[in-house]
Amino acid sequence: MSSEISTDAYLDALADFRKIDAEVKTLGETLMNAGRALQNNPGRFVFPNIEPGLPIPAGLTQGVFTASARNWKTAEEIQTMLAEWHNASVAMTKAHAKLPSARQAGVQPPPRTT
C-alpha cells in the first residue's frame, strides 16, 4: 500500500489550517485592540454584560472599547485554539509531503508556520 495521499486530502488539510489560522489571528487582533484600549484609555474600556457595572458618561459612545464577557476566551480556550492550530499545521504539512512530487508542483504549498 502506498503512503501517498490524494490532492483532495491535502486541500482539505490546507482548508482546515486556514480556518483555525484565521480564528487565531482574529483572536490576536481582538487581544491587541483590548490591550491598546486598556493602555491608552482604561476609563473607556468596559465589559457591559457583567458585574460590577462601570460608569460610562451619558452620550459617550465614541472611543469606548466594549467586549462581551460571554465571548471572551479563557486561557484554557486560547490554549485549546493554539493546540488545534499546531495540529492543523502538522496535518497540512504532512499531507503535502505525502503528495507525489508531480502533484506537489501543481498545488499551492503550505504556508510557513514557523
Kinemage of the C-alpha trace (Angstrom):
@kinemage 1
@onewidth
@group {chain A} dominant
@subgroup {mainchain}
@vectorlist {calphas} color= white
{ca met a 1} P 0.000 0.000 0.000
{ca ser a 2} L 1.327 3.442 -0.908
{ca ser a 3} L 1.888 6.189 1.643
{ca glu a 4} L 0.802 8.787 -0.920
{ca ile a 5} L -2.399 10.705 -0.358
{ca ser a 6} L -4.826 12.417 -2.676
{ca thr a 7} L -4.670 16.040 -3.639
{ca asp a 8} L -8.141 16.427 -2.123
{ca ala a 9} L -6.851 15.235 1.267
{ca tyr a 10} L -4.108 17.867 1.160
{ca leu a 11} L -6.529 20.587 0.082
{ca asp a 12} L -8.867 19.624 2.934
{ca ala a 13} L -5.969 19.808 5.422
{ca leu a 14} L -4.963 23.187 3.976
{ca ala a 15} L -8.541 24.476 4.324
{ca asp a 16} L -8.716 23.219 7.923
{ca phe a 17} L -5.470 25.011 8.729
{ca arg a 18} L -6.599 28.251 7.087
{ca lys a 19} L -9.820 28.190 9.132
{ca ile a 20} L -8.112 27.816 12.528
{ca asp a 21} L -5.343 30.209 11.453
{ca ala a 22} L -7.953 32.896 10.707
{ca glu a 23} L -9.635 32.281 14.084
{ca val a 24} L -6.318 32.591 15.956
{ca lys a 25} L -5.391 35.761 14.071
{ca thr a 26} L -8.817 37.287 14.773
{ca leu a 27} L -8.370 36.495 18.459
{ca gly a 28} L -4.907 38.042 18.363
{ca glu a 29} L -6.309 41.217 16.834
{ca thr a 30} L -9.032 41.371 19.491
{ca leu a 31} L -6.471 40.950 22.264
{ca met a 32} L -4.209 43.629 20.767
{ca asn a 33} L -7.137 46.055 20.455
{ca ala a 34} L -8.170 45.348 24.038
{ca gly a 35} L -4.609 45.840 25.243
{ca arg a 36} L -4.297 49.135 23.403
{ca ala a 37} L -7.628 50.305 24.815
{ca leu a 38} L -6.604 49.390 28.365
{ca gln a 39} L -3.214 51.012 27.953
{ca asn a 40} L -4.375 54.204 26.249
{ca asn a 41} L -7.687 54.882 27.974
{ca pro a 42} L -8.835 52.458 30.665
{ca gly a 43} L -11.742 54.758 31.510
{ca arg a 44} L -13.306 53.874 28.164
{ca phe a 45} L -12.957 50.092 28.410
{ca val a 46} L -15.908 48.042 29.597
{ca phe a 47} L -17.383 44.570 29.637
{ca pro a 48} L -21.025 45.719 29.530
{ca asn a 49} L -22.661 42.421 30.478
{ca ile a 50} L -21.002 41.567 33.800
{ca glu a 51} L -20.928 42.990 37.318
{ca pro a 52} L -19.778 45.221 38.709
{ca gly a 53} L -21.034 47.616 36.099
{ca leu a 54} L -18.771 50.501 35.179
{ca pro a 55} L -19.853 54.111 34.765
{ca ile a 56} L -19.778 55.470 31.246
{ca pro a 57} L -20.784 59.114 30.964
{ca ala a 58} L -24.112 59.633 29.186
{ca gly a 59} L -23.699 60.238 25.486
{ca leu a 60} L -20.152 58.870 25.465
{ca thr a 61} L -20.081 56.275 22.726
{ca gln a 62} L -17.111 57.405 20.632
{ca gly a 63} L -13.865 55.708 21.570
{ca val a 64} L -15.381 53.256 24.039
{ca phe a 65} L -13.995 49.738 23.767
{ca thr a 66} L -16.584 47.157 24.703
{ca ala a 67} L -16.169 43.414 24.765
{ca ser a 68} L -18.790 40.828 25.578
{ca ala a 69} L -17.652 38.888 28.620
{ca arg a 70} L -19.654 35.912 27.375
{ca asn a 71} L -17.475 35.748 24.254
{ca trp a 72} L -14.151 36.412 25.993
{ca lys a 73} L -11.773 33.451 25.777
{ca thr a 74} L -10.285 31.885 28.882
{ca ala a 75} L -6.628 30.893 28.964
{ca glu a 76} L -7.724 27.274 28.541
{ca glu a 77} L -9.786 28.134 25.461
{ca ile a 78} L -6.879 30.050 23.943
{ca gln a 79} L -4.534 27.141 24.652
{ca thr a 80} L -7.016 24.750 23.003
{ca met a 81} L -7.182 27.004 19.935
{ca leu a 82} L -3.391 27.040 19.759
{ca ala a 83} L -3.252 23.254 20.055
{ca glu a 84} L -5.758 22.985 17.190
{ca trp a 85} L -3.634 25.419 15.163
{ca his a 86} L -0.475 23.329 15.739
{ca asn a 87} L -2.281 20.068 14.950
{ca ala a 88} L -3.737 21.513 11.746
{ca ser a 89} L -0.328 22.860 10.732
{ca val a 90} L 1.310 19.455 11.203
{ca ala a 91} L -1.505 17.650 9.368
{ca met a 92} L -1.308 20.084 6.446
{ca thr a 93} L 2.483 19.818 6.176
{ca lys a 94} L 2.417 16.007 6.388
{ca ala a 95} L -0.360 15.799 3.790
{ca his a 96} L 1.634 17.981 1.393
{ca ala a 97} L 4.768 15.893 1.935
{ca lys a 98} L 2.853 12.703 1.096
{ca leu a 99} L 1.694 14.041 -2.269
{ca pro a 100} L 3.573 12.691 -5.278
{ca ser a 101} L 6.107 15.294 -6.441
{ca ala a 102} L 4.168 15.929 -9.668
{ca arg a 103} L 1.083 16.805 -7.610
{ca gln a 104} L 3.092 18.929 -5.162
{ca ala a 105} L 4.156 21.046 -8.123
{ca gly a 106} L 0.509 21.535 -9.101
{ca val a 107} L -0.835 22.792 -5.777
{ca gln a 108} L -0.126 25.769 -3.592
{ca pro a 109} L 2.461 24.793 -0.971
{ca pro a 110} L 1.517 25.016 2.683
{ca pro a 111} L 2.045 28.445 4.246
{ca arg a 112} L 5.042 28.849 6.522
{ca thr a 113} L 4.024 28.449 10.137
{ca thr a 114} L 7.339 28.979 11.885
